[in-house]
Amino acid sequence: DADVTQTPRNRITKTGKRIMLECSQTKGHDRMYWYRQDPGLGLRLIYYSFDVKDINKGEISDGYSVSRQAQAKFSLSLESAIPNQTALYFCATSEATGGETQYFGPGTRLLVL
Amino acid sequence: AQSVTQPDIHITVSEGASLELRCNYSYGATPYLFWYVQSPGQGLQLLLKYFSGDTLVQGIKGFEAEFKRSQSSFNLRKPSVHWSDAAEYFCAVGAITGNTPLVFGKGTRLSVIA
């Protein structure tokens, strides 16, 4: 079984809808991250969490919110989806040490119509 | 804060040719450096990382990278490219304090031709 899983893997939604992307990990890591990937823009950090009680905004948090339900679960919500949120979304995890290696999930491809 | 630049957006090489992908970083202390690969339709996979010690780092799939402090670089190399190496490659830099997330470059897309 994969260490970092994301659901759904693909999603099509309409403008204005609320949508949640979920991430689960079995690596026992404290730190979790949400990124979006757009062609030519690389990976941009949306939110990150260093432990269950810690939530931090990343580079592009506007229009997104997150919930850290447990050490193993970190969800990303789009409160009111818009077309320019169409992207590939990745969840990642890492240990709570310096120079952490990040481990990525397979990604969720989101299309907002 | 740290930053990373990958100057080449897209590189095309012939199968069997050598490869070098460039990465330059900015950070006030000795950084932690990473190379990740993203194959089409896949997530990111760690190729190799540099924390300290030997500046030439060996990774998976025959890749290596060299940390050059004087040039603030961490270039990725492979002596002979295979068609299966076609992918997107990301360089990332981390702070030695560990209290900020990794910062990723925008990526270099590698195409391999016969």
Interface residues (C-beta under 8 A of the other chain):
Chain A: V4 Y33 G40 L41 G42 L43 L45 Y48 G58 F90 A92 A96 T97 G98 G99 E100 T101 Q102 Y103 F104 G105 P106 G107
Chain B: I9 Y32 F34 Y36 Q42 G43 L44 Q45 L46 K49 F51 F90 A92 G94 A95 I96 T97 G98 P101 L102 F104 G105 K106 G107
